[in-house]
Amino acid sequence: MTRFSLLLATSALALTGAANAQSIDPNLPSYEAVSGVSGNLTSIGSDTLNNLMTLWSEGFRAFYPNVAVQIQGAGSGTAPPALVEGTAQFGPMSRAMRGSEIEEFEARYGYAPIPMRGAIDAIGVFVHRDNPVTCVSLQEIDAIFSSTRAGGADAAITTWGEVGAEGEWADRPIAMYGRNSASGTYGYFKDVALFGGDYSPEVREQPGSSTVIQGVAADLGGIGYSGVGYGTADVRALEIRGEDGNCYSTEDAPEGTYPVARFLYVYMNVDPNAELEPLRAEFVRYVYSQEGQADVVRAGFFPVTARVADLDLEAFGLK
């Protein structure tokens, strides 16, 4: 079995294994610096991971001051070409690489890229903090954001009264905010929350996660989706009703009950016939340390377990 196929085969099991990961797994090691690590690293990819990549790089540089890290976050779709062209060592993505992206990489290098699964993210469906609605179903989210209603709704939902708001809120129009098509969050939300359907042309596409939140915060009728770590005091994440009829918050993501949760990936070009050089190898080890996963928590995401770390370190040839 190849390193990459091993990751695919264990992804579902490993996410389930994160059920008790709301605190940092005590089985993860503390990071210890080694000698001979210096150089430059470039990260190009997901906007959702911008803050986390910054925290990881700052934490890593505390051990290795001679390392320089440049981070660009224009969307997950920019990561694969950067890795193919060799303009970045790290390709952060808030979705898994598509088959066509892997094939393009393989055509250039003869092997597949390998991802670190460095954190777990919940996609928050945010509304203005004054909005009285507290919980919606995936089918209602689909009827708000999509033009196809693949979730089964009979008609589009266009006012807040249609999802339970009363009084002056009942007739208030819903204004949708979302990401652009270069974003992995855009694709993931489309696949999961829109049941693979198409977005409504009324969704106001934003270039980044922060601008989605800013749009909702400034619009009483606004609703938008973004990585949960980008939430502010001016917005509130709705709970989402599960198939069992109960409402679950983003904090339930590690338990597997919040419906819109995912791994966050950092893809790398790793030659299976060569050892990973010390600079990138130590960065990977830092990510899967107590310190690296503390950065995950600071960024507003959920840490991964030692089991995920061990599987990925093995895939990178570091176990």
C-alpha positions in Angstrom: 0.0 0.0 0.0 1.4 3.5 -0.9 1.8 6.2 1.7 -1.1 8.2 0.1 -3.5 5.3 -0.1 -2.7 4.5 3.5 -3.9 8.0 4.4 -7.1 7.7 2.4 -7.9 4.3 3.9 -7.5 5.6 7.4 -9.1 9.1 7.2 -12.6 8.1 8.3 -11.2 6.0 11.1 -8.9 8.7 12.3 -11.6 11.4 12.3 -13.7 9.1 14.5 -10.7 8.7 16.7 -10.7 12.4 17.3 -13.9 12.1 19.3 -12.1 12.8 22.6 -9.7 15.4 21.2 -11.2 18.5 22.6 -8.1 18.8 24.8 -4.7 18.1 23.5 -3.8 14.4 23.4 -1.3 13.8 26.2 0.3 11.0 24.1 1.6 13.7 21.7 5.2 14.5 22.5 6.6 17.9 23.5 8.8 19.3 20.7 12.5 19.2 21.1 14.8 21.2 18.8 17.5 19.5 16.8 20.7 21.0 15.3 21.2 21.8 11.6 17.8 23.3 10.8 17.7 26.5 8.8 16.5 27.8 5.5 13.4 29.3 3.8 9.8 27.9 3.5 6.9 29.1 1.5 3.3 28.2 2.0 0.6 28.9 -0.7 -3.0 27.8 -0.4 -6.0 28.0 1.9 -7.2 31.3 3.4 -8.9 29.2 6.2 -5.5 28.0 7.3 -3.8 31.4 7.2 -3.9 32.1 10.9 -2.9 28.5 11.8 0.0 28.5 9.4 1.1 31.8 10.9 1.0 30.4 14.4 2.8 27.2 13.4 5.5 29.2 11.7 5.9 31.5 14.7 6.1 28.6 17.1 8.6 26.8 14.8 10.8 29.8 14.5 10.9 30.1 18.2 13.0 26.9 18.1 14.8 27.9 14.9 15.2 31.7 14.5 17.2 31.2 11.3 14.2 29.8 9.5 12.1 32.2 7.3 8.5 31.3 6.4 6.4 33.1 3.8 2.6 32.5 3.8 0.2 33.3 1.0 -3.5 32.4 1.5 -5.6 33.0 -1.6 -7.6 29.8 -1.5 -7.2 26.0 -1.5 -7.2 25.9 -5.3 -3.9 27.8 -5.4 -2.1 25.0 -3.5 -1.9 22.2 -6.1 -0.4 24.4 -8.9 2.1 25.9 -6.5 3.3 22.4 -5.5 3.4 21.3 -9.1 5.5 24.3 -10.1 7.7 24.1 -7.0 7.0 27.6 -5.8 5.9 26.4 -2.4 7.0 23.6 0.0 3.6 23.6 1.8 0.1 23.6 0.2 -2.5 24.2 2.9 -6.0 23.1 1.8 -9.3 23.1 3.6 -10.5 20.2 1.4 -8.9 17.0 0.1 -7.1 17.3 -3.3 -9.3 16.4 -6.2 -8.4 13.5 -8.5 -7.5 15.8 -11.3 -5.1 17.8 -9.1 -3.4 14.6 -7.9 -3.1 13.4 -11.5 -1.5 16.7 -12.6 1.1 16.4 -9.8 1.8 12.7 -10.6 2.3 13.6 -14.2 5.1 15.9 -13.2 6.7 13.9 -10.4 5.7 10.3 -10.8 4.2 10.0 -7.3 1.3 11.6 -5.4 1.6 14.5 -2.9 1.1 13.6 0.8 -1.0 15.6 3.2 -0.6 16.4 6.9 -3.9 16.3 8.6 -2.9 19.0 11.1 -6.3 20.0 12.6 -10.0 19.5 12.6 -12.3 22.4 11.5 -16.0 23.0 11.9 -17.6 25.1 9.2 -19.8 27.6 11.1 -23.0 28.9 9.6 -22.9 32.4 11.1 -25.7 35.0 11.5 -25.8 38.4 13.1 -25.6 38.3 16.8 -29.1 39.8 17.2 -30.7 37.1 15.0 -33.2 35.1 17.1 -32.9 31.8 15.1 -30.8 29.3 17.0 -30.9 26.0 15.0 -31.5 25.0 11.4 -31.3 21.7 9.5 -29.0 20.9 6.5 -32.0 20.9 4.3 -32.9 24.4 5.4 -29.3 25.6 4.8 -29.5 24.0 1.3 -32.8 25.8 0.6 -31.2 29.1 1.7 -27.9 28.9 -0.2 -28.6 26.7 -3.2 -30.5 27.1 -6.5 -31.0 23.3 -6.9 -32.3 22.3 -3.4 -30.8 18.8 -3.7 -31.5 18.3 -0.1 -35.2 17.9 -0.9 -36.8 21.3 0.0 -39.8 22.2 -2.1 -39.0 25.9 -2.4 -36.2 28.3 -1.7 -36.1 29.9 1.8 -35.8 33.7 1.5 -37.0 35.1 4.8 -36.1 34.5 8.4 -39.7 33.7 9.3 -39.4 30.5 7.2 -36.9 29.1 9.7 -38.8 30.1 12.8 -38.2 33.8 13.4 -41.1 35.8 14.6 -42.2 39.4 15.0 -40.2 42.0 13.1 -37.8 39.3 12.0 -40.4 37.1 10.3 -40.4 39.1 7.0 -36.7 40.1 7.1 -35.0 39.0 3.9 -32.1 36.6 4.1 -28.8 37.8 2.6 -26.3 35.1 1.9 -22.5 35.5 2.1 -20.0 32.8 1.0 -16.6 32.1 -0.4 -15.4 32.2 -4.0 -14.8 29.1 -6.1 -11.0 29.1 -5.4 -11.8 28.3 -1.8 -11.8 24.8 -0.4 -14.5 25.9 2.0 -16.7 26.8 -1.0 -16.3 23.3 -2.4 -16.7 21.5 0.9 -19.8 23.4 1.9 -21.2 22.7 -1.6 -20.7 19.0 -1.3 -22.0 18.6 2.3 -24.4 21.4 3.1 -25.8 21.8 -0.5 -25.9 18.0 -1.1 -23.6 18.5 -4.1 -26.0 21.0 -5.6 -25.3 24.5 -7.0 -25.1 27.8 -5.2 -27.8 30.4 -5.6 -26.6 33.3 -7.8 -27.7 35.6 -4.9 -24.8 34.4 -2.7 -22.4 37.3 -2.2 -19.0 35.7 -2.8 -16.2 37.0 -0.7 -12.4 36.7 -1.2 -11.7 35.5 2.4 -13.1 34.0 5.6 -12.8 37.2 7.4 -14.8 39.2 4.8 -17.6 36.6 5.1 -17.8 37.3 8.8 -17.5 41.1 8.2 -20.4 40.9 5.8 -22.7 39.1 8.2 -21.7 41.3 11.1 -22.8 44.4 9.1 -26.1 42.9 7.9 -28.9 42.1 10.2 -30.4 39.6 7.7 -27.0 38.1 6.9 -26.0 34.5 7.0 -22.6 33.1 5.9 -20.4 30.1 6.2 -16.7 30.2 7.3 -14.2 28.3 9.3 -15.3 28.5 13.0 -12.0 30.1 14.0 -12.9 33.3 12.2 -16.0 34.0 14.3 -16.2 37.3 16.2 -18.4 38.8 18.9 -20.6 40.4 16.3 -21.8 37.1 14.8 -23.1 33.8 16.2 -22.8 30.3 14.7 -26.1 28.5 14.4 -26.6 25.0 15.7 -27.3 22.4 13.0 -30.0 19.8 13.5 -28.7 16.2 13.0 -30.6 13.2 11.6 -31.6 12.3 15.2 -33.5 15.6 15.5 -31.1 17.1 18.0 -29.3 20.4 17.5 -25.5 20.3 17.5 -23.0 23.2 17.8 -19.6 23.6 16.3 -18.1 22.5 19.6 -19.5 19.0 18.9 -17.3 18.6 15.9 -14.7 16.3 17.5 -17.5 14.0 18.6 -18.6 13.6 15.0 -22.1 14.8 15.6 -21.8 18.3 14.1 -22.6 17.7 10.4 -20.2 20.1 8.8 -16.7 19.2 10.1 -13.5 18.2 8.3 -9.8 17.7 8.5 -7.5 20.6 7.5 -4.7 19.5 5.3 -1.2 20.7 4.4 0.0 18.9 1.2 3.7 18.4 0.5 5.9 17.1 -2.3 7.6 14.1 -0.7 9.7 11.8 -2.9 9.0 8.2 -1.6 12.5 7.2 -2.5 14.3 9.9 -0.5 14.3 11.0 3.1 12.5 14.2 3.9 15.1 17.0 4.5 15.5 18.2 8.1 13.7 21.6 7.6 10.4 20.2 6.5 10.7 17.0 8.6 11.1 19.1 11.8 8.2 21.3 10.8 6.0 18.2 10.4 7.2 17.0 13.8 6.4 20.4 15.3 2.8 20.3 14.0 2.3 16.9 15.7 3.7 18.0 19.0 2.1 19.4 22.1 3.2 22.9 21.0 1.9 22.5 17.5 -1.5 21.3 18.6 -1.7 24.1 21.2 -1.4 26.4 18.2 -4.3 24.6 16.6 -6.4 25.4 19.7 -5.3 29.0 19.7 -6.4 29.3 16.1 -9.9 28.2 17.0 -9.7 24.7 15.6 -9.7 21.3 17.2 -6.5 19.3 17.8 -5.9 15.9 16.3 -5.1 12.8 18.2 -1.8 11.0 18.6 -3.2 8.2 16.4 -3.6 10.7 13.5 -0.2 12.0 14.1 1.4 8.6 14.1 -0.3 7.6 10.9 0.8 10.8 9.1 4.3 10.7 10.5 4.6 7.1 9.1 3.3 8.3 5.8 6.1 10.9 5.7 8.7 8.3 6.6 9.2 9.9 10.0 8.3 7.0 12.2 
